[in-house]
Amino acid sequence: RRSELKKLIKSIGEKCKVSIRNIRREANEDLKKLLKSREISEDEEKSYEKKVQIITDDHIKSVDNKVSSKEKEIMTI
């Protein structure tokens, strides 16, 4: 039962990471639209893309940490 729960937690974690990546993709698409409409410059677009990537990496790392800690918790009970 514990190994089944571990698999379930991993799949939920993967779904969370996919959602985070989809949000990143949408943010980058919005930046490209702003660039096309000349509301922001190319330099601003690149800096915002880097910021979005940093935020994405932080959240994915957070999900990974939570998944691994929860797996350890389940296997030690």
Backbone as XML, in Angstrom:
<?xml version="1.0"?>
<chain id="A" units="angstrom">
  <residue number="1" name="ARG">
    <atom name="N" x="0.830" y="-1.196" z="0.000"/>
    <atom name="CA" x="0.000" y="0.000" z="0.000"/>
    <atom name="C" x="0.875" y="1.260" z="0.000"/>
  </residue>
  <residue number="2" name="ARG">
    <atom name="N" x="1.948" y="1.215" z="0.770"/>
    <atom name="CA" x="2.833" y="2.385" z="0.839"/>
    <atom name="C" x="3.484" y="2.672" z="-0.500"/>
  </residue>
  <residue number="3" name="SER">
    <atom name="N" x="3.893" y="1.628" z="-1.204"/>
    <atom name="CA" x="4.519" y="1.845" z="-2.505"/>
    <atom name="C" x="3.505" y="2.400" z="-3.508"/>
  </residue>
  <residue number="4" name="GLU">
    <atom name="N" x="2.225" y="1.999" z="-3.368"/>
    <atom name="CA" x="1.184" y="2.557" z="-4.231"/>
    <atom name="C" x="1.009" y="4.044" z="-3.945"/>
  </residue>
  <residue number="5" name="LEU">
    <atom name="N" x="1.025" y="4.405" z="-2.667"/>
    <atom name="CA" x="0.908" y="5.815" z="-2.296"/>
    <atom name="C" x="2.102" y="6.613" z="-2.806"/>
  </residue>
  <residue number="6" name="LYS">
    <atom name="N" x="3.277" y="5.992" z="-2.766"/>
    <atom name="CA" x="4.485" y="6.649" z="-3.256"/>
    <atom name="C" x="4.346" y="6.949" z="-4.757"/>
  </residue>
  <residue number="7" name="LYS">
    <atom name="N" x="3.842" y="5.984" z="-5.512"/>
    <atom name="CA" x="3.622" y="6.188" z="-6.943"/>
    <atom name="C" x="2.592" y="7.282" z="-7.188"/>
  </residue>
  <residue number="8" name="LEU">
    <atom name="N" x="1.552" y="7.301" z="-6.377"/>
    <atom name="CA" x="0.505" y="8.310" z="-6.509"/>
    <atom name="C" x="1.070" y="9.709" z="-6.255"/>
  </residue>
  <residue number="9" name="ILE">
    <atom name="N" x="1.907" y="9.829" z="-5.240"/>
    <atom name="CA" x="2.518" y="11.113" z="-4.913"/>
    <atom name="C" x="3.416" y="11.577" z="-6.060"/>
  </residue>
  <residue number="10" name="LYS">
    <atom name="N" x="4.175" y="10.652" z="-6.640"/>
    <atom name="CA" x="5.035" y="11.019" z="-7.775"/>
    <atom name="C" x="4.203" y="11.513" z="-8.949"/>
  </residue>
  <residue number="11" name="SER">
    <atom name="N" x="3.104" y="10.855" z="-9.232"/>
    <atom name="CA" x="2.275" y="11.272" z="-10.364"/>
    <atom name="C" x="1.633" y="12.633" z="-10.101"/>
  </residue>
  <residue number="12" name="ILE">
    <atom name="N" x="1.220" y="12.884" z="-8.870"/>
    <atom name="CA" x="0.661" y="14.188" z="-8.528"/>
    <atom name="C" x="1.739" y="15.260" z="-8.658"/>
  </residue>
  <residue number="13" name="GLY">
    <atom name="N" x="2.952" y="14.957" z="-8.222"/>
    <atom name="CA" x="4.062" y="15.892" z="-8.359"/>
    <atom name="C" x="4.357" y="16.215" z="-9.812"/>
  </residue>
  <residue number="14" name="GLU">
    <atom name="N" x="4.308" y="15.201" z="-10.666"/>
    <atom name="CA" x="4.545" y="15.426" z="-12.100"/>
    <atom name="C" x="3.459" y="16.312" z="-12.700"/>
  </residue>
  <residue number="15" name="LYS">
    <atom name="N" x="2.200" y="16.086" z="-12.283"/>
    <atom name="CA" x="1.111" y="16.927" z="-12.785"/>
    <atom name="C" x="1.321" y="18.379" z="-12.356"/>
  </residue>
  <residue number="16" name="CYS">
    <atom name="N" x="1.795" y="18.582" z="-11.137"/>
    <atom name="CA" x="2.076" y="19.937" z="-10.656"/>
    <atom name="C" x="3.170" y="20.586" z="-11.487"/>
  </residue>
  <residue number="17" name="LYS">
    <atom name="N" x="4.222" y="19.825" z="-11.783"/>
    <atom name="CA" x="5.323" y="20.382" z="-12.567"/>
    <atom name="C" x="4.883" y="20.710" z="-13.989"/>
  </residue>
  <residue number="18" name="VAL">
    <atom name="N" x="4.022" y="19.883" z="-14.565"/>
    <atom name="CA" x="3.507" y="20.156" z="-15.906"/>
    <atom name="C" x="2.672" y="21.437" z="-15.883"/>
  </residue>
  <residue number="19" name="SER">
    <atom name="N" x="1.877" y="21.620" z="-14.835"/>
    <atom name="CA" x="1.076" y="22.836" z="-14.716"/>
    <atom name="C" x="1.963" y="24.067" z="-14.616"/>
  </residue>
  <residue number="20" name="ILE">
    <atom name="N" x="3.034" y="23.959" z="-13.848"/>
    <atom name="CA" x="3.970" y="25.070" z="-13.699"/>
    <atom name="C" x="4.604" y="25.398" z="-15.046"/>
  </residue>
  <residue number="21" name="ARG">
    <atom name="N" x="4.989" y="24.383" z="-15.794"/>
    <atom name="CA" x="5.594" y="24.615" z="-17.108"/>
    <atom name="C" x="4.601" y="25.242" z="-18.087"/>
  </residue>
  <residue number="22" name="ASN">
    <atom name="N" x="3.327" y="24.842" z="-17.991"/>
    <atom name="CA" x="2.311" y="25.437" z="-18.856"/>
    <atom name="C" x="2.135" y="26.917" z="-18.538"/>
  </residue>
  <residue number="23" name="ILE">
    <atom name="N" x="2.183" y="27.261" z="-17.268"/>
    <atom name="CA" x="2.081" y="28.669" z="-16.871"/>
    <atom name="C" x="3.274" y="29.445" z="-17.408"/>
  </residue>
  <residue number="24" name="ARG">
    <atom name="N" x="4.471" y="28.842" z="-17.350"/>
    <atom name="CA" x="5.663" y="29.493" z="-17.905"/>
    <atom name="C" x="5.493" y="29.741" z="-19.401"/>
  </residue>
  <residue number="25" name="ARG">
    <atom name="N" x="4.988" y="28.746" z="-20.116"/>
    <atom name="CA" x="4.781" y="28.873" z="-21.557"/>
    <atom name="C" x="3.792" y="30.004" z="-21.850"/>
  </residue>
  <residue number="26" name="GLU">
    <atom name="N" x="2.702" y="30.077" z="-21.097"/>
    <atom name="CA" x="1.718" y="31.136" z="-21.289"/>
    <atom name="C" x="2.327" y="32.509" z="-21.010"/>
  </residue>
  <residue number="27" name="ALA">
    <atom name="N" x="3.142" y="32.606" z="-19.967"/>
    <atom name="CA" x="3.785" y="33.879" z="-19.644"/>
    <atom name="C" x="4.723" y="34.305" z="-20.769"/>
  </residue>
  <residue number="28" name="ASN">
    <atom name="N" x="5.478" y="33.357" z="-21.311"/>
    <atom name="CA" x="6.390" y="33.687" z="-22.408"/>
    <atom name="C" x="5.624" y="34.099" z="-23.666"/>
  </residue>
  <residue number="29" name="GLU">
    <atom name="N" x="4.481" y="33.460" z="-23.917"/>
    <atom name="CA" x="3.656" y="33.849" z="-25.060"/>
    <atom name="C" x="3.129" y="35.271" z="-24.877"/>
  </residue>
  <residue number="30" name="ASP">
    <atom name="N" x="2.718" y="35.604" z="-23.651"/>
    <atom name="CA" x="2.241" y="36.957" z="-23.372"/>
    <atom name="C" x="3.355" y="37.973" z="-23.584"/>
  </residue>
  <residue number="31" name="LEU">
    <atom name="N" x="4.580" y="37.618" z="-23.181"/>
    <atom name="CA" x="5.707" y="38.523" z="-23.391"/>
    <atom name="C" x="5.951" y="38.755" z="-24.877"/>
  </residue>
  <residue number="32" name="LYS">
    <atom name="N" x="5.827" y="37.692" z="-25.667"/>
    <atom name="CA" x="6.028" y="37.840" z="-27.114"/>
    <atom name="C" x="4.947" y="38.732" z="-27.728"/>
  </residue>
  <residue number="33" name="LYS">
    <atom name="N" x="3.709" y="38.621" z="-27.226"/>
    <atom name="CA" x="2.635" y="39.489" z="-27.723"/>
    <atom name="C" x="2.924" y="40.944" z="-27.376"/>
  </residue>
  <residue number="34" name="LEU">
    <atom name="N" x="3.419" y="41.171" z="-26.148"/>
    <atom name="CA" x="3.760" y="42.537" z="-25.752"/>
    <atom name="C" x="4.895" y="43.087" z="-26.613"/>
  </residue>
  <residue number="35" name="LEU">
    <atom name="N" x="5.832" y="42.225" z="-26.954"/>
    <atom name="CA" x="6.945" y="42.648" z="-27.801"/>
    <atom name="C" x="6.448" y="43.002" z="-29.204"/>
  </residue>
  <residue number="36" name="LYS">
    <atom name="N" x="5.540" y="42.193" z="-29.738"/>
    <atom name="CA" x="5.001" y="42.461" z="-31.070"/>
    <atom name="C" x="4.226" y="43.773" z="-31.105"/>
  </residue>
  <residue number="37" name="SER">
    <atom name="N" x="3.496" y="44.052" z="-30.042"/>
    <atom name="CA" x="2.715" y="45.289" z="-29.996"/>
    <atom name="C" x="3.564" y="46.483" z="-29.557"/>
  </residue>
  <residue number="38" name="ARG">
    <atom name="N" x="4.846" y="46.228" z="-29.370"/>
    <atom name="CA" x="5.836" y="47.258" z="-29.023"/>
    <atom name="C" x="5.571" y="47.928" z="-27.683"/>
  </residue>
  <residue number="39" name="GLU">
    <atom name="N" x="4.961" y="47.176" z="-26.745"/>
    <atom name="CA" x="4.757" y="47.713" z="-25.401"/>
    <atom name="C" x="6.005" y="47.535" z="-24.548"/>
  </residue>
  <residue number="40" name="ILE">
    <atom name="N" x="6.843" y="46.546" z="-24.908"/>
    <atom name="CA" x="8.119" y="46.338" z="-24.218"/>
    <atom name="C" x="9.214" y="46.180" z="-25.260"/>
  </residue>
  <residue number="41" name="SER">
    <atom name="N" x="10.456" y="46.397" z="-24.840"/>
    <atom name="CA" x="11.579" y="46.247" z="-25.758"/>
    <atom name="C" x="12.098" y="44.810" z="-25.723"/>
  </residue>
  <residue number="42" name="GLU">
    <atom name="N" x="13.011" y="44.485" z="-26.629"/>
    <atom name="CA" x="13.581" y="43.136" z="-26.671"/>
    <atom name="C" x="14.379" y="42.840" z="-25.405"/>
  </residue>
  <residue number="43" name="ASP">
    <atom name="N" x="15.105" y="43.853" z="-24.917"/>
    <atom name="CA" x="15.882" y="43.657" z="-23.693"/>
    <atom name="C" x="14.974" y="43.365" z="-22.508"/>
  </residue>
  <residue number="44" name="GLU">
    <atom name="N" x="13.861" y="44.086" z="-22.423"/>
    <atom name="CA" x="12.908" y="43.840" z="-21.339"/>
    <atom name="C" x="12.319" y="42.446" z="-21.459"/>
  </residue>
  <residue number="45" name="GLU">
    <atom name="N" x="12.025" y="42.028" z="-22.679"/>
    <atom name="CA" x="11.465" y="40.696" z="-22.883"/>
    <atom name="C" x="12.435" y="39.631" z="-22.390"/>
  </residue>
  <residue number="46" name="LYS">
    <atom name="N" x="13.700" y="39.767" z="-22.748"/>
    <atom name="CA" x="14.705" y="38.775" z="-22.326"/>
    <atom name="C" x="14.844" y="38.756" z="-20.805"/>
  </residue>
  <residue number="47" name="SER">
    <atom name="N" x="14.850" y="39.930" z="-20.175"/>
    <atom name="CA" x="15.001" y="39.963" z="-18.718"/>
    <atom name="C" x="13.775" y="39.358" z="-18.035"/>
  </residue>
  <residue number="48" name="TYR">
    <atom name="N" x="12.573" y="39.628" z="-18.578"/>
    <atom name="CA" x="11.365" y="39.037" z="-18.007"/>
    <atom name="C" x="11.335" y="37.523" z="-18.216"/>
  </residue>
  <residue number="49" name="GLU">
    <atom name="N" x="11.810" y="37.058" z="-19.359"/>
    <atom name="CA" x="11.868" y="35.612" z="-19.597"/>
    <atom name="C" x="12.798" y="34.941" z="-18.585"/>
  </residue>
  <residue number="50" name="LYS">
    <atom name="N" x="13.920" y="35.595" z="-18.292"/>
    <atom name="CA" x="14.847" y="35.041" z="-17.290"/>
    <atom name="C" x="14.197" y="34.999" z="-15.924"/>
  </residue>
  <residue number="51" name="LYS">
    <atom name="N" x="13.455" y="36.060" z="-15.577"/>
    <atom name="CA" x="12.766" y="36.090" z="-14.281"/>
    <atom name="C" x="11.713" y="34.990" z="-14.200"/>
  </residue>
  <residue number="52" name="VAL">
    <atom name="N" x="10.973" y="34.805" z="-15.282"/>
    <atom name="CA" x="9.953" y="33.747" z="-15.324"/>
    <atom name="C" x="10.618" y="32.388" z="-15.158"/>
  </residue>
  <residue number="53" name="GLN">
    <atom name="N" x="11.775" y="32.187" z="-15.809"/>
    <atom name="CA" x="12.481" y="30.911" z="-15.707"/>
    <atom name="C" x="12.977" y="30.672" z="-14.286"/>
  </residue>
  <residue number="54" name="ILE">
    <atom name="N" x="13.476" y="31.704" z="-13.634"/>
    <atom name="CA" x="13.953" y="31.569" z="-12.250"/>
    <atom name="C" x="12.801" y="31.191" z="-11.328"/>
  </residue>
  <residue number="55" name="ILE">
    <atom name="N" x="11.669" y="31.857" z="-11.498"/>
    <atom name="CA" x="10.495" y="31.547" z="-10.675"/>
    <atom name="C" x="10.031" y="30.118" z="-10.932"/>
  </residue>
  <residue number="56" name="THR">
    <atom name="N" x="10.027" y="29.716" z="-12.204"/>
    <atom name="CA" x="9.629" y="28.354" z="-12.566"/>
    <atom name="C" x="10.552" y="27.332" z="-11.910"/>
  </residue>
  <residue number="57" name="ASP">
    <atom name="N" x="11.854" y="27.563" z="-11.999"/>
    <atom name="CA" x="12.818" y="26.634" z="-11.395"/>
    <atom name="C" x="12.622" y="26.533" z="-9.884"/>
  </residue>
  <residue number="58" name="ASP">
    <atom name="N" x="12.374" y="27.670" z="-9.227"/>
    <atom name="CA" x="12.152" y="27.660" z="-7.779"/>
    <atom name="C" x="10.931" y="26.837" z="-7.405"/>
  </residue>
  <residue number="59" name="HIS">
    <atom name="N" x="9.851" y="27.009" z="-8.153"/>
    <atom name="CA" x="8.623" y="26.282" z="-7.835"/>
    <atom name="C" x="8.749" y="24.790" z="-8.141"/>
  </residue>
  <residue number="60" name="ILE">
    <atom name="N" x="9.442" y="24.445" z="-9.208"/>
    <atom name="CA" x="9.637" y="23.026" z="-9.523"/>
    <atom name="C" x="10.511" y="22.375" z="-8.449"/>
  </residue>
  <residue number="61" name="LYS">
    <atom name="N" x="11.539" y="23.093" z="-7.999"/>
    <atom name="CA" x="12.389" y="22.572" z="-6.931"/>
    <atom name="C" x="11.586" y="22.376" z="-5.649"/>
  </residue>
  <residue number="62" name="SER">
    <atom name="N" x="10.675" y="23.307" z="-5.376"/>
    <atom name="CA" x="9.819" y="23.202" z="-4.198"/>
    <atom name="C" x="8.917" y="21.968" z="-4.289"/>
  </residue>
  <residue number="63" name="VAL">
    <atom name="N" x="8.343" y="21.728" z="-5.462"/>
    <atom name="CA" x="7.497" y="20.548" z="-5.653"/>
    <atom name="C" x="8.321" y="19.282" z="-5.456"/>
  </residue>
  <residue number="64" name="ASP">
    <atom name="N" x="9.530" y="19.247" z="-6.029"/>
    <atom name="CA" x="10.390" y="18.070" z="-5.881"/>
    <atom name="C" x="10.719" y="17.810" z="-4.410"/>
  </residue>
  <residue number="65" name="ASN">
    <atom name="N" x="11.033" y="18.871" z="-3.667"/>
    <atom name="CA" x="11.354" y="18.719" z="-2.248"/>
    <atom name="C" x="10.164" y="18.195" z="-1.464"/>
  </residue>
  <residue number="66" name="LYS">
    <atom name="N" x="8.987" y="18.717" z="-1.747"/>
    <atom name="CA" x="7.789" y="18.271" z="-1.035"/>
    <atom name="C" x="7.457" y="16.818" z="-1.366"/>
  </residue>
  <residue number="67" name="VAL">
    <atom name="N" x="7.614" y="16.452" z="-2.640"/>
    <atom name="CA" x="7.335" y="15.069" z="-3.038"/>
    <atom name="C" x="8.306" y="14.116" z="-2.348"/>
  </residue>
  <residue number="68" name="SER">
    <atom name="N" x="9.592" y="14.446" z="-2.340"/>
    <atom name="CA" x="10.570" y="13.540" z="-1.727"/>
    <atom name="C" x="10.377" y="13.456" z="-0.219"/>
  </residue>
  <residue number="69" name="SER">
    <atom name="N" x="10.052" y="14.568" z="0.437"/>
    <atom name="CA" x="9.832" y="14.501" z="1.880"/>
    <atom name="C" x="8.583" y="13.694" z="2.212"/>
  </residue>
  <residue number="70" name="LYS">
    <atom name="N" x="7.555" y="13.822" z="1.393"/>
    <atom name="CA" x="6.325" y="13.064" z="1.628"/>
    <atom name="C" x="6.556" y="11.578" z="1.376"/>
  </residue>
  <residue number="71" name="GLU">
    <atom name="N" x="7.370" y="11.239" z="0.367"/>
    <atom name="CA" x="7.693" y="9.838" z="0.115"/>
    <atom name="C" x="8.440" y="9.235" z="1.314"/>
  </residue>
  <residue number="72" name="LYS">
    <atom name="N" x="9.393" y="9.976" z="1.843"/>
    <atom name="CA" x="10.136" y="9.488" z="3.023"/>
    <atom name="C" x="9.208" y="9.298" z="4.201"/>
  </residue>
  <residue number="73" name="GLU">
    <atom name="N" x="8.292" y="10.249" z="4.382"/>
    <atom name="CA" x="7.338" y="10.168" z="5.492"/>
    <atom name="C" x="6.467" y="8.928" z="5.369"/>
  </residue>
  <residue number="74" name="ILE">
    <atom name="N" x="5.992" y="8.649" z="4.155"/>
    <atom name="CA" x="5.128" y="7.480" z="3.954"/>
    <atom name="C" x="5.894" y="6.190" z="4.199"/>
  </residue>
  <residue number="75" name="MET">
    <atom name="N" x="7.127" y="6.128" z="3.747"/>
    <atom name="CA" x="7.881" y="4.885" z="3.871"/>
    <atom name="C" x="8.390" y="4.642" z="5.293"/>
  </residue>
  <residue number="76" name="THR">
    <atom name="N" x="8.437" y="5.669" z="6.147"/>
    <atom name="CA" x="8.941" y="5.466" z="7.499"/>
    <atom name="C" x="7.843" y="5.203" z="8.518"/>
  </residue>
  <residue number="77" name="ILE">
    <atom name="N" x="6.609" y="5.479" z="8.179"/>
    <atom name="CA" x="5.513" y="5.286" z="9.151"/>
    <atom name="C" x="5.276" y="3.809" z="9.401"/>
  </residue>
</chain>
